[in-house]
Amino acid sequence: MLQAKGQTVGYIRVSSVMQHTDRQLADLSLDKVFEDKVSGKDQERPALKAMLDYIREGDCVYVHSLDRLARNLTDLLDLVEKINAKGCSLHFLKEHMIFENNKSDPTSKLLLSVMGAVAEFERSLIRERQREGIAIAKAQGKLHSGRKEKLNQEQIKEAVKLKTAGVPLAKIAVKFGVSRPTLYRALKAYNVNKI
């Protein structure tokens, strides 16, 4: 741990409330910890804003890794600058990178830019692969959006014929093994789609 003149402050972020923060900064004894359970797509995060308001000159901010502070290079560089401008040091544990408020180290800034750009590129590749996988699964009929229909088109057409022939809807529903509301919705959707 760096020797801080002020307080040691931790910033922890996970993308959702279902994720755990246990592994981030667990081994450090910190004076104050700020924790967000939101996406890091931008800087509009309550705990991040609170941390930026809280820190004072001489404090040292600890973050588990670059991607916990920001998800894109622009925000990453901006946040490092904001923290350093307040007279605070910033330590990324996973990458073993330290940015101190009073030292202008061109090599560290270059390394930060390169690593941030690589992380951003990697995230964009992951999103692209996800989109491609979803498109392939949909094309193969393996991915369904929404609930599976209880009646297929042939059954709906047959139900329309039975209804037209005067068969009560309750009997038609029993024939197809669905509830009357399900049958009503299917018939209504069929008529709307016919128009």
Phi and psi in degrees as GROMACS dihedral restraints (atoms count N, CA, C in turn):
[ dihedral_restraints ]
;  ai    aj    ak    al  type     phi  dphi    fc
    3     4     5     6     1   -69.4    20    10
    4     5     6     7     1   152.7    20    10
    6     7     8     9     1   -85.5    20    10
    7     8     9    10     1   106.2    20    10
    9    10    11    12     1   -90.3    20    10
   10    11    12    13     1   140.5    20    10
   12    13    14    15     1   -77.2    20    10
   13    14    15    16     1   -29.7    20    10
   15    16    17    18     1  -107.4    20    10
   16    17    18    19     1  -134.9    20    10
   18    19    20    21     1   -92.1    20    10
   19    20    21    22     1   159.4    20    10
   21    22    23    24     1  -100.9    20    10
   22    23    24    25     1   123.8    20    10
   24    25    26    27     1  -123.0    20    10
   25    26    27    28     1   134.9    20    10
   27    28    29    30     1  -110.6    20    10
   28    29    30    31     1   143.3    20    10
   30    31    32    33     1  -122.5    20    10
   31    32    33    34     1   124.9    20    10
   33    34    35    36     1  -123.0    20    10
   34    35    36    37     1   137.4    20    10
   36    37    38    39     1  -142.2    20    10
   37    38    39    40     1   135.3    20    10
   39    40    41    42     1  -126.1    20    10
   40    41    42    43     1   161.2    20    10
   42    43    44    45     1   -80.1    20    10
   43    44    45    46     1   -20.5    20    10
   45    46    47    48     1  -148.3    20    10
   46    47    48    49     1   163.9    20    10
   48    49    50    51     1   -67.7    20    10
   49    50    51    52     1   -17.6    20    10
   51    52    53    54     1   -78.8    20    10
   52    53    54    55     1   -17.8    20    10
   54    55    56    57     1   -87.5    20    10
   55    56    57    58     1   154.9    20    10
   57    58    59    60     1  -101.5    20    10
   58    59    60    61     1   147.0    20    10
   60    61    62    63     1  -102.7    20    10
   61    62    63    64     1     5.3    20    10
   63    64    65    66     1   -54.0    20    10
   64    65    66    67     1   -40.9    20    10
   66    67    68    69     1   -78.0    20    10
   67    68    69    70     1   -15.2    20    10
   69    70    71    72     1   -86.6    20    10
   70    71    72    73     1   123.3    20    10
   72    73    74    75     1    59.9    20    10
   73    74    75    76     1    20.8    20    10
   75    76    77    78     1   -63.4    20    10
   76    77    78    79     1   -31.2    20    10
   78    79    80    81     1   -88.5    20    10
   79    80    81    82     1    -0.1    20    10
   81    82    83    84     1  -101.7    20    10
   82    83    84    85     1   146.0    20    10
   84    85    86    87     1  -100.8    20    10
   85    86    87    88     1   106.2    20    10
   87    88    89    90     1  -112.5    20    10
   88    89    90    91     1   151.0    20    10
   90    91    92    93     1   -73.9    20    10
   91    92    93    94     1   -36.4    20    10
   93    94    95    96     1  -150.2    20    10
   94    95    96    97     1   140.0    20    10
   96    97    98    99     1  -127.7    20    10
   97    98    99   100     1   135.3    20    10
   99   100   101   102     1  -114.1    20    10
  100   101   102   103     1   132.5    20    10
  102   103   104   105     1  -131.1    20    10
  103   104   105   106     1   123.7    20    10
  105   106   107   108     1  -109.9    20    10
  106   107   108   109     1   140.4    20    10
  108   109   110   111     1  -121.3    20    10
  109   110   111   112     1    64.0    20    10
  111   112   113   114     1  -145.1    20    10
  112   113   114   115     1   167.0    20    10
  114   115   116   117     1   -63.6    20    10
  115   116   117   118     1   150.1    20    10
  117   118   119   120     1   -98.1    20    10
  118   119   120   121     1    23.5    20    10
  120   121   122   123     1   -65.4    20    10
  121   122   123   124     1   -22.8    20    10
  123   124   125   126     1  -148.5    20    10
  124   125   126   127     1  -172.5    20    10
  126   127   128   129     1   -93.0    20    10
  127   128   129   130     1     4.1    20    10
  129   130   131   132     1   -82.7    20    10
  130   131   132   133     1    72.1    20    10
  132   133   134   135     1  -129.2    20    10
  133   134   135   136     1   128.6    20    10
  135   136   137   138     1   -57.1    20    10
  136   137   138   139     1   -48.0    20    10
  138   139   140   141     1   -70.7    20    10
  139   140   141   142     1   -34.1    20    10
  141   142   143   144     1   -62.9    20    10
  142   143   144   145     1   -46.7    20    10
  144   145   146   147     1   -61.6    20    10
  145   146   147   148     1   -42.9    20    10
  147   148   149   150     1   -63.0    20    10
  148   149   150   151     1   -40.6    20    10
  150   151   152   153     1   -64.4    20    10
  151   152   153   154     1   -43.7    20    10
  153   154   155   156     1   -64.0    20    10
  154   155   156   157     1   -34.4    20    10
  156   157   158   159     1   -72.4    20    10
  157   158   159   160     1   -33.2    20    10
  159   160   161   162     1   -76.8    20    10
  160   161   162   163     1   -40.8    20    10
  162   163   164   165     1   -65.7    20    10
  163   164   165   166     1   147.1    20    10
  165   166   167   168     1  -130.6    20    10
  166   167   168   169     1   165.7    20    10
  168   169   170   171     1   -53.4    20    10
  169   170   171   172     1   133.0    20    10
  171   172   173   174     1    96.0    20    10
  172   173   174   175     1   -13.3    20    10
  174   175   176   177     1   -73.2    20    10
  175   176   177   178     1   155.7    20    10
  177   178   179   180     1  -121.4    20    10
  178   179   180   181     1   123.7    20    10
  180   181   182   183     1   -99.2    20    10
  181   182   183   184     1   129.8    20    10
  183   184   185   186     1  -111.2    20    10
  184   185   186   187     1   132.8    20    10
  186   187   188   189     1  -132.6    20    10
  187   188   189   190     1   139.6    20    10
  189   190   191   192     1   -57.4    20    10
  190   191   192   193     1   -49.6    20    10
  192   193   194   195     1  -155.6    20    10
  193   194   195   196     1   166.3    20    10
  195   196   197   198     1   -52.6    20    10
  196   197   198   199     1   -45.9    20    10
  198   199   200   201     1   -70.7    20    10
  199   200   201   202     1   -13.4    20    10
  201   202   203   204     1   -78.3    20    10
  202   203   204   205     1   -26.6    20    10
  204   205   206   207     1   -85.9    20    10
  205   206   207   208     1   -42.3    20    10
  207   208   209   210     1  -152.3    20    10
  208   209   210   211     1   152.0    20    10
  210   211   212   213     1  -102.6    20    10
  211   212   213   214     1    -7.4    20    10
  213   214   215   216     1  -136.2    20    10
  214   215   216   217     1   158.2    20    10
  216   217   218   219     1   -63.2    20    10
  217   218   219   220     1   -40.4    20    10
  219   220   221   222     1   -59.8    20    10
  220   221   222   223     1   -49.4    20    10
  222   223   224   225     1   -65.0    20    10
  223   224   225   226     1   -38.9    20    10
  225   226   227   228     1   -60.2    20    10
  226   227   228   229     1   -50.8    20    10
  228   229   230   231     1   -64.0    20    10
  229   230   231   232     1   -39.7    20    10
  231   232   233   234     1   -63.8    20    10
  232   233   234   235     1   -43.9    20    10
  234   235   236   237     1   -68.3    20    10
  235   236   237   238     1   -39.4    20    10
  237   238   239   240     1   -60.6    20    10
  238   239   240   241     1   -44.2    20    10
  240   241   242   243     1   -62.9    20    10
  241   242   243   244     1   -43.1    20    10
  243   244   245   246     1   -62.0    20    10
  244   245   246   247     1   -43.8    20    10
  246   247   248   249     1   -66.6    20    10
  247   248   249   250     1   -45.0    20    10
  249   250   251   252     1   -66.3    20    10
  250   251   252   253     1   -36.0    20    10
  252   253   254   255     1   -64.3    20    10
  253   254   255   256     1   -24.8    20    10
  255   256   257   258     1   -83.4    20    10
  256   257   258   259     1     4.4    20    10
  258   259   260   261     1    83.5    20    10
  259   260   261   262     1    21.3    20    10
  261   262   263   264     1  -110.8    20    10
  262   263   264   265     1   152.7    20    10
  264   265   266   267     1   -94.9    20    10
  265   266   267   268     1   154.5    20    10
  267   268   269   270     1  -130.0    20    10
  268   269   270   271     1   130.1    20    10
  270   271   272   273     1  -124.9    20    10
  271   272   273   274     1   118.0    20    10
  273   274   275   276     1   -94.8    20    10
  274   275   276   277     1   113.3    20    10
  276   277   278   279     1   -67.5    20    10
  277   278   279   280     1   -49.4    20    10
  279   280   281   282     1   -62.0    20    10
  280   281   282   283     1   -41.4    20    10
  282   283   284   285     1   -88.5    20    10
  283   284   285   286     1    -5.4    20    10
  285   286   287   288     1    55.4    20    10
  286   287   288   289     1    45.6    20    10
  288   289   290   291     1  -116.4    20    10
  289   290   291   292     1   136.2    20    10
  291   292   293   294     1  -126.7    20    10
  292   293   294   295     1   131.1    20    10
  294   295   296   297     1  -119.4    20    10
  295   296   297   298     1   113.0    20    10
  297   298   299   300     1   -99.6    20    10
  298   299   300   301     1   148.1    20    10
  300   301   302   303     1   -66.0    20    10
  301   302   303   304     1   -27.4    20    10
  303   304   305   306     1  -107.9    20    10
  304   305   306   307     1     7.1    20    10
  306   307   308   309     1  -122.2    20    10
  307   308   309   310     1   122.6    20    10
  309   310   311   312     1   -97.5    20    10
  310   311   312   313     1   100.1    20    10
  312   313   314   315     1  -109.5    20    10
  313   314   315   316     1   101.5    20    10
  315   316   317   318     1   -58.7    20    10
  316   317   318   319     1   -34.5    20    10
  318   319   320   321     1   -66.1    20    10
  319   320   321   322     1   -44.0    20    10
  321   322   323   324     1   -63.1    20    10
  322   323   324   325     1   -40.9    20    10
  324   325   326   327     1   -65.3    20    10
  325   326   327   328     1   -39.6    20    10
  327   328   329   330     1   -64.0    20    10
  328   329   330   331     1   -46.4    20    10
  330   331   332   333     1   -60.6    20    10
  331   332   333   334     1   -41.3    20    10
  333   334   335   336     1   -60.7    20    10
  334   335   336   337     1   -45.0    20    10
  336   337   338   339     1   -63.1    20    10
  337   338   339   340     1   -43.8    20    10
  339   340   341   342     1   -65.3    20    10
  340   341   342   343     1   -48.6    20    10
  342   343   344   345     1   -64.8    20    10
  343   344   345   346     1   -39.8    20    10
  345   346   347   348     1   -63.6    20    10
  346   347   348   349     1   -41.6    20    10
  348   349   350   351     1   -66.0    20    10
  349   350   351   352     1   -40.9    20    10
  351   352   353   354     1   -63.2    20    10
  352   353   354   355     1   -43.4    20    10
  354   355   356   357     1   -63.3    20    10
  355   356   357   358     1   -41.9    20    10
  357   358   359   360     1   -64.5    20    10
  358   359   360   361     1   -42.6    20    10
  360   361   362   363     1   -62.5    20    10
  361   362   363   364     1   -43.6    20    10
  363   364   365   366     1   -60.2    20    10
  364   365   366   367     1   -43.0    20    10
  366   367   368   369     1   -63.2    20    10
  367   368   369   370     1   -39.5    20    10
  369   370   371   372     1   -66.9    20    10
  370   371   372   373     1   -36.4    20    10
  372   373   374   375     1   -65.4    20    10
  373   374   375   376     1   -40.8    20    10
  375   376   377   378     1   -61.6    20    10
  376   377   378   379     1   -45.3    20    10
  378   379   380   381     1   -62.9    20    10
  379   380   381   382     1   -40.2    20    10
  381   382   383   384     1   -64.4    20    10
  382   383   384   385     1   -43.1    20    10
  384   385   386   387     1   -64.0    20    10
  385   386   387   388     1   -37.7    20    10
  387   388   389   390     1   -62.6    20    10
  388   389   390   391     1   -46.2    20    10
  390   391   392   393     1   -61.1    20    10
  391   392   393   394     1   -43.4    20    10
  393   394   395   396     1   -62.7    20    10
  394   395   396   397     1   -43.9    20    10
  396   397   398   399     1   -62.0    20    10
  397   398   399   400     1   -41.3    20    10
  399   400   401   402     1   -64.9    20    10
  400   401   402   403     1   -43.3    20    10
  402   403   404   405     1   -62.2    20    10
  403   404   405   406     1   -42.5    20    10
  405   406   407   408     1   -65.2    20    10
  406   407   408   409     1   -44.5    20    10
  408   409   410   411     1   -62.6    20    10
  409   410   411   412     1   -40.1    20    10
  411   412   413   414     1   -64.9    20    10
  412   413   414   415     1   -43.3    20    10
  414   415   416   417     1   -63.0    20    10
  415   416   417   418     1   -32.1    20    10
  417   418   419   420     1   -88.1    20    10
  418   419   420   421     1    -0.1    20    10
  420   421   422   423     1    74.4    20    10
  421   422   423   424     1    17.8    20    10
  423   424   425   426     1   -91.8    20    10
  424   425   426   427     1   -12.1    20    10
  426   427   428   429     1  -122.2    20    10
  427   428   429   430     1   124.3    20    10
  429   430   431   432     1  -115.8    20    10
  430   431   432   433     1   133.0    20    10
  432   433   434   435     1   -96.9    20    10
  433   434   435   436     1   123.0    20    10
  435   436   437   438     1    89.8    20    10
  436   437   438   439     1  -176.8    20    10
  438   439   440   441     1   -76.2    20    10
  439   440   441   442     1   146.8    20    10
  441   442   443   444     1   -69.3    20    10
  442   443   444   445     1   137.9    20    10
  444   445   446   447     1   -65.9    20    10
  445   446   447   448     1   138.8    20    10
  447   448   449   450     1   -79.7    20    10
  448   449   450   451     1   -27.9    20    10
  450   451   452   453     1  -122.4    20    10
  451   452   453   454     1   131.1    20    10
  453   454   455   456     1   -84.4    20    10
  454   455   456   457     1   175.3    20    10
  456   457   458   459     1   -62.6    20    10
  457   458   459   460     1   -37.2    20    10
  459   460   461   462     1   -65.1    20    10
  460   461   462   463     1   -41.9    20    10
  462   463   464   465     1   -65.1    20    10
  463   464   465   466     1   -38.7    20    10
  465   466   467   468     1   -65.9    20    10
  466   467   468   469     1   -42.6    20    10
  468   469   470   471     1   -61.8    20    10
  469   470   471   472     1   -41.5    20    10
  471   472   473   474     1   -65.1    20    10
  472   473   474   475     1   -39.1    20    10
  474   475   476   477     1   -64.1    20    10
  475   476   477   478     1   -37.4    20    10
  477   478   479   480     1   -63.7    20    10
  478   479   480   481     1   -42.9    20    10
  480   481   482   483     1   -63.2    20    10
  481   482   483   484     1   -43.7    20    10
  483   484   485   486     1   -63.9    20    10
  484   485   486   487     1   -41.3    20    10
  486   487   488   489     1   -63.6    20    10
  487   488   489   490     1   -43.8    20    10
  489   490   491   492     1   -62.3    20    10
  490   491   492   493     1   -33.8    20    10
  492   493   494   495     1   -77.3    20    10
  493   494   495   496     1    -3.6    20    10
  495   496   497   498     1    96.1    20    10
  496   497   498   499     1     8.3    20    10
  498   499   500   501     1   -72.5    20    10
  499   500   501   502     1   131.3    20    10
  501   502   503   504     1   -60.3    20    10
  502   503   504   505     1   144.3    20    10
  504   505   506   507     1   -60.1    20    10
  505   506   507   508     1   -34.2    20    10
  507   508   509   510     1   -60.7    20    10
  508   509   510   511     1   -41.3    20    10
  510   511   512   513     1   -69.2    20    10
  511   512   513   514     1   -37.7    20    10
  513   514   515   516     1   -64.4    20    10
  514   515   516   517     1   -42.0    20    10
  516   517   518   519     1   -61.3    20    10
  517   518   519   520     1   -43.2    20    10
  519   520   521   522     1   -63.2    20    10
  520   521   522   523     1   -42.3    20    10
  522   523   524   525     1   -56.6    20    10
  523   524   525   526     1   -39.7    20    10
  525   526   527   528     1   -95.8    20    10
  526   527   528   529     1    -0.6    20    10
  528   529   530   531     1    69.1    20    10
  529   530   531   532     1    36.4    20    10
  531   532   533   534     1  -127.3    20    10
  532   533   534   535     1   165.5    20    10
  534   535   536   537     1   -77.9    20    10
  535   536   537   538     1   161.9    20    10
  537   538   539   540     1   -61.9    20    10
  538   539   540   541     1   -42.6    20    10
  540   541   542   543     1   -59.2    20    10
  541   542   543   544     1   -37.2    20    10
  543   544   545   546     1   -63.9    20    10
  544   545   546   547     1   -43.3    20    10
  546   547   548   549     1   -63.4    20    10
  547   548   549   550     1   -44.8    20    10
  549   550   551   552     1   -57.8    20    10
  550   551   552   553     1   -45.9    20    10
  552   553   554   555     1   -63.4    20    10
  553   554   555   556     1   -41.7    20    10
  555   556   557   558     1   -63.9    20    10
  556   557   558   559     1   -43.0    20    10
  558   559   560   561     1   -67.0    20    10
  559   560   561   562     1   -40.2    20    10
  561   562   563   564     1   -63.4    20    10
  562   563   564   565     1   -46.1    20    10
  564   565   566   567     1   -62.9    20    10
  565   566   567   568     1   -38.7    20    10
  567   568   569   570     1   -62.6    20    10
  568   569   570   571     1   -45.8    20    10
  570   571   572   573     1   -66.0    20    10
  571   572   573   574     1   -39.6    20    10
  573   574   575   576     1   -64.3    20    10
  574   575   576   577     1   -42.3    20    10
  576   577   578   579     1   -68.8    20    10
  577   578   579   580     1   -26.0    20    10
  579   580   581   582     1   -72.4    20    10
  580   581   582   583     1   -29.0    20    10
